[in-house]
Amino acid sequence: MPALSSIRFIATDSLSLDEVTGQLAVCVTPEGVLGQSGRTLNRLTKGALKRFVEDDSFAKVKSGQVITLAWPTGLLVEALHVVVLPRRVSPIEARKAGAALAAAVGQKPVTMVAENMSKVAEFALGLALRSYAFDTHKTAETADAQGEITIAHNKPEEAEADATAGLAVAEGVHMTRDLVNEPANILTTTEFADRLDEMKALGLEVEVLEEAALEELGMRTLLCVGQGSASPSKVVVMQWKGGEEGVAPLALVGKGVVFDTGGISLKPAGGMEDMTMDMGGAGVVAGTMRALATRKAKANVVGLVGLVENMPSSTATRPGDVVKSMKGDTVEVINTDAEGRLVLCDVLWYAQERFEPAGVIDLATLTGAIIIGLGHENAGVFSNDDAFCNAFLKAANAEDEGAWRMPLGQAYDDQLKSRIADMKNVGGRPAGSITAAQFLQRFIKDGMPWIHLDIAGVASVKSATSYAPKGATGWGVAALSRLVQDKYETVVEAAPKAEAE
């Protein structure tokens, strides 16, 4: 994967502003107040910065906005970026401002004069999230990501320590984006599994289950999805054991359809090239596991991904076929393009049988219906446990990742009744994302806290977001990492102070 942009912290007083090259950025409050470095830059630019903030147009500038002054007089830099930010900011305001600066800078080196910015770790996270480019397959000489980012702060050691965990999350986000952006002829099921196996170097335990093992386990619904493809179906299990021994892990389960033609129920040609992103759920699980391992999370988490390719051929599953799941339930396959739930149901059952987790979260680019309902702003959230669901929604909100809870109910479940099997794999057009969730819930054991995240609308987008260029977003890595931090990490209490004699 392309390396995360290098971010280094230095002391503000070690910086000679008149010697900086490349690009330079400085903060100004919405009221136009300059800090010490701002006043120095104003002097070096012969009053240009002061004239800018005193101009009537400055009153229209919003907090978090970045204004660029090109080739400023008196400096060696090609651009001076003015980051408009109040001295007291929320974490999200600081993060968005950092992302806005990264978007303005492009892929060039930049020095940010942060001075005593209180939320500098969040600012750095925003810079890291937005400084991403996927140009691996371009033949022209380009940079894989933004050049070096230097942040000058009055307390650089503290700032760097505070930023470490966030930058680990950004590394996970970048991995997810790389996987989702990768074309299907490159990211085959075997290549995907190989990339996950490489994370053993981070301390993850990684196990790849091949088709023979899946057949022995009875994962027939998963295998039926990939049987029309020359690429072998696989399940990859990634374990992070950072918590106390014996504590049940959180299980993350991802749909990894590396390319989805729809199978015999073939999709229309228009837009089919986008189906390289149908492994987005598996990509988020992979990125989250990387983030947890990189930041050494004090929690036990297991990530499982089902990797298949859905192709039409003489061996492909047909509409009308009946397949028995690992659980033992039979499924009438009405539509082979509703394949993600067939992959997930076996992996969900396997995760519960083998690991007896504290809770299960599955992620999938599952339905176009969720895009009709929620657009590209929110993932659909389905759950059988209010407390578990609310904890996730709180984490997603804290990380500025859109998520909206959707309903479940018996009437929706009834739409899955089959004349010849235990259930159908689709329930018709009405409430398509809900009936898909109801299908998955049938493979969740009684009493098991469960969340299903339909990320079809948020995994990859056609225009840039606050934190990502167009294409893969990496949505979910930050929210899941925060959920683990808030709900599952072991907290070591400080020993009580000895009383004075």
Salt bridges, closest charged atoms under 4 A:
GLU78 OE2 - LYS108 NZ 2.91
GLU122 OE1 - ARG95 NH2 2.79
GLU148 OE1 - ARG8 NE 3.24
GLU171 OE2 - ARG290 NE 2.99
GLU182 OE2 - HIS137 NE2 2.41
GLU182 OE1 - ARG195 NH2 2.90
GLU191 OE2 - ARG195 NE 2.77
ASP197 OD1 - LYS200 NZ 3.12
GLU205 OE1 - LYS241 NZ 3.36
GLU207 OE1 - ARG354 NH2 3.00
GLU210 OE1 - LYS234 NZ 2.66
ASP260 OD2 - LYS267 NZ 3.52
ASP274 OD2 - LYS462 NZ 2.95
ASP278 OD1 - LYS255 NZ 2.91
ASP321 OD1 - ARG318 NE 3.31
ASP329 OD2 - LYS327 NZ 3.10
ASP337 OD1 - LYS267 NZ 3.01
GLU339 OE2 - LYS255 NZ 3.26
GLU353 OE2 - LYS445 NZ 2.38
ASP362 OD1 - HIS452 ND1 2.54
ASP386 OD1 - ARG405 NH1 2.97
GLU399 OE1 - ARG95 NH1 2.91
GLU399 OE2 - ARG482 NH2 2.88
ASP400 OD2 - LYS96 NZ 3.61
ASP413 OD2 - ARG442 NH2 2.77
GLU489 OE2 - ARG295 NH1 2.51
